[in-house]
Amino acid sequence: MRTRAEAAHIPHNARVLSACYLQILLVHVGCVALSGALFAVRGLMRIADLTGANSRALRWMSYVIDSTLLAAAILLSVIVRQYPFVDGWLTTKVLLLLLYIGLGTIALKRARTRMGRAAAYLAALLTYASIVGVAIAHDPAGWIALLR
């Protein structure tokens, strides 16, 4: 907790942003759940060779959710003053996110066979679960850190 003297040195904009921390966190967590659920559904549709998996509506829904998720993540990083490539757990989250995006692209677009789509889909879901573990633990070890 900051003292009044410390709070006085924080710019007004930062204090206003900090006052919205819980709301921003809830938006972030909600978007994480929505993004993961949408990927899970689209991935299953793609594995089943349903053409709607990459429909314009589902792609746009994904863009909106993921953009909101990213904006909330940036705001949270600024509020708590922890940054990727400075704080280990956030660096791990960003690197896992890049892996997740790559695997998701393979699962939804690039893989030519059903087996390839299924393998990339499973690997992406495991990566997603790892990202969530790192976020909950605030530790690069993720779920393993919670078991210690």
ABEGO torsion letter per residue (X at the ends): XBBAAAAAABBAAAAAAAAAAAAAAAAAAAAAAAAAAAAAAAAAAAAAGBAAAABAAAAAAAAAAAAAAAAAAAAAAAAAGBBBGABAAAAAAAAAAAAAAAAAAAAAAABABAAAAAAAAAAAAAAAAAAAAAAAAGBAAEAAAAAX
